[in-house]
Amino acid sequence: MLELVNVAKKYESPGDKQGLSVLKDISLKVESGRSLVIVGPSGSGKSTLLNIMGALDHPSSGQVLFDGRDLASMSEPELARIRNKEIGFVFQLHHLLPQCTMLENVLVPTLADKKRSSIKELRDRAVQLLQRVGLEKFILYRPGELSGGQRQRVAVVRALINNPKLLLADEPTGSLDKDSSENIADLLVELNRSEKVTLVVVTHSLNLAERMGWVMELSDGLLKDRSRQ
Amino acid sequence: MSLWRLVKQSLGFYWITNLGVLLAVMVSTAILTGALVVGDSVRHSLRMMVEARLGKTQIALAPQNRFFTAGLANELADELNTETAPVLFVRGMITDSDDKRRANRIEALGVDSRFFTVGAAQNPFGNNTEQGLVLNEQLAAKLKVGVGDEVLLRIENPSVMSRDLPVSPDSDLSVAFRLEVTAVASEKDFGRFSLRANQVSPLNAFVPLGWIQKKLGRDEQANLLLVADSPEGNISPENADKAIKKRWQLADAGLKLRRLDEQDALEVRSRRIFIDESLSEAATRASDKAVGILTYFVNELCFGDKATPYSMVAAMGCSPDAGSIIPTEMRDDEIILNQWIADDLGAEVGDSIEIRYFSLSTMRKLQEQTASFRVHKILPMASLAVDPDLMPDFPGLADVDNCRDWDSSIPIDLDKIRQKDEEYWDKYHGAPKAFITLRAGRKMWANRYGNLTGVRYPMGAISVPNLAENLLKTVNPSSVGLFFQPVRQRGIKAGGGSTDFGSLFLGLSMFLIIAALILTSLIFVFGVEKRSGQIGMLLAVGFSPKMIGRLLLIESGILAVLGATLGSIAALIYTKMMIYGLATAWQSAVAGSTIQFHANPTTLLVGALAAVIVSLIAIWLTLRKQVSRPARELLAGDPQWQFFTTMRFSKGRTGLAIAITAAIGAAVLLAILGTGDSSSVSAAFFGAGALLLIAGLGLTHALLKIVAGSWNRTIATLAGLGFLNSTRRSGRSLAVVGLLACGIFLVIAVGANRHDLLADAHRRDSGTGGFALFGQSSIGILHDLNSDTGRRSMSLDDPSLEEIQVVQLRVRDGDDASCFNLNRAQSPQLLAVQPEKLQERGSFTFTKVTEEAESKEAWNLLNRDLGHGIVPAVGDYATVIWALGKSIGDQLEYSDDKGNNFKLQIVGLLKNSILQGSLIIADDEFIRRFPSEEGYRMLLIECPQQKIDAVTDKLSFGLKDFGLDLTPAAQRLAEFGAVENTYLSIFQLLGGLGLILGSVGLGLVVLRNVLDRRGELAMLRAVGFDKKTLRKMIFHEHSGLMLGGLICGVVAALVAVGPALKSPGAQAASFSLILTIGAIGISGMIWIWIAANFALGGKMLEALRNE
């Protein structure tokens, strides 16, 4: 469902007319329902790759095809719609809205959809999802009243509220302690299995990487397959 | 969950930031709306002043020195079905019983109960119609008297004949009465009555109408008539003029009819002696048998070495069958003598007789003229030749028994009067001794007051009723000064066209408003920047930038509306503070008037709405950059790095381009306009200064970008690090520099324009014209105060007055068109001068004159012929440009004494002069148009500086019966200057407040900058920097910005006010300016210190952690 074809990304660099190549000739095909983890050292371009996959950034060259459609050919509103309906994001810093309750935070993505379903339906789905992650008692709590792990679980639920096909997680456990990291890793794996949502995770946590079906390493701008067969 | 809920939650959660935004919007609303409400208050106060001045008066008949019957008021009340009030108005002066306090130029009004009915007030005289004196509050306060106190009231004694005529006596110009104050009239009691739309309240003294009529010998007469609006609301000058035409009587025109039994004739005469031209024409045409008569008092008739002194000579129309002595065949160079004078001179038919007489000249200068005639006939004494009734009722001549008792301003040499002359007077009284044709007589004796002294009709030629009807129907009342003026309409128009204090205060407060708006947008954007991660997340989950922008605008909109609502309430407080200022420290800006607070709900709404709109615009301009940033940048958590990176290679081209263009523009402006006339030079320098300010800011912007983008040198000092840090957020840094620079620019530009008009005030080209004293009198001074004769006549032949030179001006009362009057003058006061007197002296300086004329010859422009009905006029710059809203070449419409319209055309503008408030025309034109104005009521006196006090004492004492007020000319000039300086003070105060807000903005920027970099600063502490060092670095960073702002502002401002600093009299006020700039600098440093301390407080090392 997601295909990268010869994707490259360059940044301007002082004293180097050719620029700094972060990604060089990345080609990748991710089928529906698969889970992929991308590992690599700091500064290798993992987040950049994830941003390109999630239509948050554009490649310098190459194509990004989502369900066969080239993202480069889409307008900003179309891209926003895809990010809203087809893709879910989980960030290292959860970016929950501190002024909203957990339930409200989960429902934030639904506000971007002008043709969204009835509020009751959405609310029920949000509560259901929060129940799945064991946070049903905290739906009216604000982020400041929860632990880091709990917040990240809410961020994951938020990413799923619109039933996306693709879930992108950028260092989802990077800010968490060991136990919380384990919980999140379990949650992601379980969601991939039960919701059949394609999962792409960027991490330098080996523990999390081992839980995924497919491991690729990003190094020197190139992607190498490191998964066990 | 809904968007509205998200907005509400955000508003509540970030309440601290939002409170800051709300307060900033509240401040800008309070100032903006408050300024507009000040305008409302001033307009309301001026409207109230119209009510206080006029009561219910709609129109007024104010013929200026002409009297009509008080009964006309009843006639018009009946005809127009409304209330009317006759008034007898004279000018005067008043002192307390000890003569310690004096009020000159008061208005004494003889009134009855109808006056107070029209004024919608209680009659303070009560039932007392015989005597009493009511002073208005202002007059009572000036004299410090109250009910029961005794005062001396001196009022002018209107003459039946103009005192400018030589035959008119120049004594008894005023009469005095010792009276007890019976009441003090407040504004509610119609005490502030005035027909002029002036700011300053008149000094009114009210007396019973009957009493003053009796005292002045003006029984049943009035010279002012007020008409209230009718229930139908249809009172207009046109209707009222028609009503006069319908109801007036001969007595209203000053005419009387009498039967002359001996002559078997009817005669028309005027109370004013000389019959107005329009009346004489009508009287002459009333019957083909009418005989016009012009009788004059001549010095002597001579034949050879013989002379008959002081005789009447009558010029008559030729109509023998109408009883005229003049036969048809008599020529204009011929004369008929009666037998008496023929015998006295030994003259016979055919002999040449000389008539010597005094003609009318300015300042009562008597010029003796001579005319020769050939004796046509000699008439025996027992004939029509002896007709004492031909002599008009010349005051001082006709009403005495002996020649020696004659009282006229013509110098009568008593030694010349012989016994036979006395016998002639006893027997024949004023019977003319000689007769000439009417044409010949008019050539010699016709004047601006009339060309006949009587018209006769043989009995039977026309009946009395027919004659009266004929005259009343033929003559237009306006031709004798009886026409109504729309005083209420003018008053409302004057108030409506007044100085727009709303816009004025808005302009004065503009910097403060801009500072508040910048603060609003700064605080809001800082809040948004703190939420950049949230915005990134929203973008990532599918919100479009437009949606996010809309959300944030809704948030800011709600804050703006709330802030504007609270600000509208605060505006009322702000307005009251401004009004308090206008009543105390700034009272010269409103000429001491009381401004009443008045808030129009519409104004509050408009102000609030405007504040909301400009706040939203200010927020949006700064916000759009935030919402257009890519999501990845916002999500990265440290957006300034990305921002910094993208600016990596900036060469500051935009800023440089702006700087170079603006600098070139400044140079071009100076080159083109910098050497023209003074006003264009000032404008050029100011424009150049403003452009240099823009250039400075452009350069600052470029510098910030270049350093941020291309700085390759290694920083090795704390100061250098601070400097580099200031370039990281160039937008914020520029905002701070810009705010301070603009503020300093305005403060200096204003400060340097505070003129000390008194420097070089002794010079003739200064605003005083080189005059030491400025005088205004209640009663016109008739004589030339520069001549020995004149001074002797006025008992002013004291040695201390020998060195004085006086320029005397006539005055036609009107609206005050000076900066003391907030109303827009509709009919400014007119002054008349002999232009050559000022031209020779080189008095005053002209800022501009009409094209093709030289400034040095500008006074002579008053004699220029501009065509029929157009009179050249000169005015002070402030009067013409600001008070009247006119310019060179513009015209104003006036009416003369006869109601004829003419135009005044502005030909010259005076620079900052003591003549502000009036328009000046040539004396000749004035006399032609306003013959009823007697004497000179304004004096410009030149005397040695060391003798000013002595001259003031002598003149004040010598002319006290004329109610002379003397003010040092420099003081008068300073009073005008004080108004301008007051406005500048207000501007400086408000500008200073704006700068303080700007300092708060600087503090916020510091706080924000430091909070943004808490992690970085914590790192510095981790590597060994202590708090003190960090504070120093922050100080270097931001004080550089402050210094940049000050330098930009100071340099640009000094260029802008260059001419003002060089011109004589300009007050650089360097000390106060340095103080102001110092205060701003200190304020800025205090805010930097506070913000830095606040930001560096707390546990810095926690910032090293992610959360």
Interface residues (C-beta under 8 A of the other chain):
Chain A: E12 P14 N51 G54 L56 D57 E76 P77 A80 R81 I82 R83 N84 K85 F89 F91 L93 H95 L97 P98 Q99 C100 L103 E104 L107 V108 P109 T110 L111 A112 D113 I119 L122 R123 G148 R158 S175
Chain B: M1 S2 L3 R5 L6 Q9 S10 G12 F13 Y14 G533 Q534 G536 M537 L538 L539 A540 V541 G542 F543 S544 P545 M547 P630 A631 R632 L635 G637 R648 F649 N1106 E1107
